[in-house]
Amino acid sequence: MTSKVLSLRIDGELFNRLSAHAAKRQMSVQDYVVRTLIRDDFDERFKASVEETERFYRLG
């Protein structure tokens, strides 16, 4: 998979909070943000999968 660049401008206070969270985990801010986005994406896909399974069994 090729990587892409995403540039965004965020408030200094938010960056400091992200940096503190990343430091607690001995991660870079970039790695922390990417990991958080991946986890959120997984949560959404998992939730959709559970809902689809529930609909399937209600119909059957």
TIDO-271262 format. One record per residue (C-alpha): residue number from 1; x, y, z; residue in one letter; chain. Coordinates in steps of 0.001 Angstrom, whole numbers, plus 500000, padded with zeros to 6 digits. Layout:
N
+-----+--------+--------+--------+-----+-------+
|   n |   east |  north |     up | res | chain |
+-----+--------+--------+--------+-----+-------+
| NUM |      X |      Y |      Z |   a |     A |
...
+-----+--------+--------+--------+-----+-------+
END
This chain:
60
+-----+--------+--------+--------+-----+-------+
|   n |   east |  north |     up | res | chain |
+-----+--------+--------+--------+-----+-------+
|   1 | 500000 | 500000 | 500000 |   m |     A |
|   2 | 501323 | 503420 | 499136 |   t |     A |
|   3 | 501139 | 506144 | 501686 |   s |     A |
|   4 | 499576 | 509547 | 501130 |   k |     A |
|   5 | 500143 | 512843 | 502860 |   v |     A |
|   6 | 497384 | 514560 | 504812 |   l |     A |
|   7 | 498134 | 518022 | 506053 |   s |     A |
|   8 | 495837 | 519763 | 508465 |   l |     A |
|   9 | 495842 | 522800 | 510634 |   r |     A |
|  10 | 494741 | 522285 | 514235 |   i |     A |
|  11 | 494550 | 524411 | 517330 |   d |     A |
|  12 | 497743 | 524550 | 519397 |   g |     A |
|  13 | 495950 | 523317 | 522514 |   e |     A |
|  14 | 494611 | 520265 | 520668 |   l |     A |
|  15 | 498072 | 519515 | 519297 |   f |     A |
|  16 | 499518 | 519702 | 522803 |   n |     A |
|  17 | 496888 | 517250 | 524071 |   r |     A |
|  18 | 497577 | 514872 | 521176 |   l |     A |
|  19 | 501281 | 515168 | 521849 |   s |     A |
|  20 | 500787 | 514360 | 525539 |   a |     A |
|  21 | 498655 | 511287 | 524718 |   h |     A |
|  22 | 501250 | 510129 | 522194 |   a |     A |
|  23 | 504112 | 510649 | 524653 |   a |     A |
|  24 | 502376 | 508515 | 527281 |   k |     A |
|  25 | 502413 | 505687 | 524748 |   r |     A |
|  26 | 505936 | 506490 | 523549 |   q |     A |
|  27 | 504600 | 507258 | 520080 |   m |     A |
|  28 | 504924 | 510113 | 517644 |   s |     A |
|  29 | 501911 | 512357 | 517224 |   v |     A |
|  30 | 501572 | 511062 | 513654 |   q |     A |
|  31 | 501537 | 507426 | 514771 |   d |     A |
|  32 | 499079 | 508207 | 517563 |   y |     A |
|  33 | 496649 | 509976 | 515212 |   v |     A |
|  34 | 496870 | 507224 | 512581 |   v |     A |
|  35 | 496318 | 504531 | 515221 |   r |     A |
|  36 | 493304 | 506425 | 516563 |   t |     A |
|  37 | 491814 | 506763 | 513078 |   l |     A |
|  38 | 492361 | 503069 | 512359 |   i |     A |
|  39 | 490700 | 502103 | 515643 |   r |     A |
|  40 | 487733 | 504374 | 514916 |   d |     A |
|  41 | 487390 | 502933 | 511409 |   d |     A |
|  42 | 487463 | 499397 | 512829 |   f |     A |
|  43 | 484823 | 500293 | 515420 |   d |     A |
|  44 | 482514 | 501632 | 512696 |   e |     A |
|  45 | 482987 | 498563 | 510472 |   r |     A |
|  46 | 482481 | 496216 | 513437 |   f |     A |
|  47 | 479299 | 498024 | 514466 |   k |     A |
|  48 | 477944 | 497790 | 510902 |   a |     A |
|  49 | 478779 | 494090 | 510805 |   s |     A |
|  50 | 476967 | 493424 | 514090 |   v |     A |
|  51 | 473922 | 495358 | 512913 |   e |     A |
|  52 | 473841 | 493409 | 509630 |   e |     A |
|  53 | 474096 | 490109 | 511509 |   t |     A |
|  54 | 471247 | 491127 | 513816 |   e |     A |
|  55 | 469075 | 492055 | 510817 |   r |     A |
|  56 | 469882 | 488722 | 509154 |   f |     A |
|  57 | 468834 | 486671 | 512156 |   y |     A |
|  58 | 465651 | 488692 | 512719 |   r |     A |
|  59 | 464538 | 487974 | 509154 |   l |     A |
|  60 | 465384 | 484274 | 509284 |   g |     A |
+-----+--------+--------+--------+-----+-------+
END
